Amino acid sequence: MIGRVFTAIALLLCAACAGAPPPTGAGAGLAPCPDTSNCVSSRESDPKRRVDPLPLQGSAAEGLAAVRRVILALPRSRIAAEGPGFLRAEFRSLIFGFVDDVDVVVDEPAGVIHIRSAARVGQSDLGVNRRRVGEIRDRLAALQSPPADAKR
């Protein structure tokens, strides 16, 4: 009996992890956030879901490469798709393996990189996606800043 309950819970958790990501790409832009509190995006106007875009340093390719390096330095991340001017990364939660998608699209004329971070399933993420974008922003700024010794 306990084995069946455990198996049922495990199957439900696996199904919850398997949601499909929204379409993205340089031409598609960023998908809008759903009407839940588990998504933030630089394309949203609602302050509850809005984050500022990332600054673009250098060309689109250089900016995207820097974001790629930052994302891959974060735990449980992988690049799921990429192309000219965009990339999609997946982050898995430590305990249950829930997947969050981070989509990045370069807007070279505006000098910014738009970003969206969202959980695939559920209603709330307890602020994980907002904190993730903040960490990406901070690490990108540190990567792009000259070392303190170079400022002398």
Secondary structure, DSSP 8 states (H G I E B T S, - for coil): -HHHHHHHHHHHHHHHHT------BTTTB-----SSBSEEETT--STTTB---EE--SSHHHHHHHHHHHHHTSTTEEEEEEETTEEEEEEE-TTT--EEEEEEEEEGGGTEEEEEEEESSSSB-TTHHHHHHHHHHHHHHHHHS--GGGG-
